[in-house]
Amino acid sequence: MHVPDGFIDAPISAATGVVATAAVAVSLRGARRELDERTAPLAGLVSAFIFAVQMLNFPVAAGTSGHLLGGALAAILVGPYTGVLCVSVVLLMQGILFADGGLTALGVNITDMAVVTTVVAYAVFRGLVKVLPRKHSSITAASFVAAVLSVPAAAVAFTLIYAVGGTTDVSIGKVATAMIGVHVLIGIGEAVITALTVGAVVAVRPDLVYGARGLQQKLKLRVDGQLVDVPAEPAPVAARSHRKVWITGLVTSLVLAGVVSFYASADPDGLEKVAADKGIDAKTEKHATADSPLADYGVKDVEDARLSGGLAGVIGVGVTVVAGSTVFWVVRRRRTADTTPVGTGV
């Protein structure tokens, strides 16, 4: 659902840029509360994983493919504010390095793919977790439903943005029907990927999943006729270490982007297909970084398609994990600075 330059007019592109900037600013402040010793080391990895899986387009209908948006996955793994930042980092890297998603449309894409998907998914997820049994399987089930709904929600958001700022004269009813219809199907693929990923992490390290916090009820003892919480035992060193999870996640991301992506569907994704069928793409503009050495997820001057795409994917994962980790390290440092007691002096 990467919107290219030319789909949305300048005033609405600027307005969504303001919305996206405000959302990122709010998320930077909110992420200070979410990023701790558990989530901070993994947030950059989540961005890299989303980048990698977005390269894996899967077929959803005749001549149409879809790919992960990632808002639900990021929100559940590392928190909604941090999730917005994770997807925003991915979109920024894709737009600058790979000419995927217009630069003037960056505000549209962040608003639609980062903010809307994350907010909708996490709201649905939290609502379901409150009513479902307090089990690991409930986290997985809630993740599935949240992800399913987040994708058509993004399709609705794009349709609304196009209704007020579209550059072509196309019936909004037709756009809405086509966009929502195909993205319901894409949402199922998103849900499967999200549920499998969240379920895998919850199965081995539930303490690392933001959405699973508070899953286990605290033990209580009756003391002098009153119930009191049993002090929690510190987690063993092996459980506190993130190294194995981080390395496993990074290797998985590199393999997906560098190898598996070659076998992804070559059909246009949902927005590309709808745009071509309905004429939305009539005024598409050339991407500002179309001459980038990595444009279209290939390395310039590398003739072998498999090697070119694989190298581009590996580079993308590396750049994204570094960029994301840097952002979240800075945010984490700001939290530490904000909570460090200030000496009063003598």
Helices and strands as residue ranges (DSSP letters): H 10-34, H 40-54, E 58-61, E 64-66, H 71-78, H 80-97, H 106-109, I 110-116, H 117-131, H 136-165, H 172-204, G 206-208, G 210-212, E 220-223, E 226-229, H 237-240, H 243-258, G 260-263, H 270-278, G 280-283, G 295-297, H 305-339
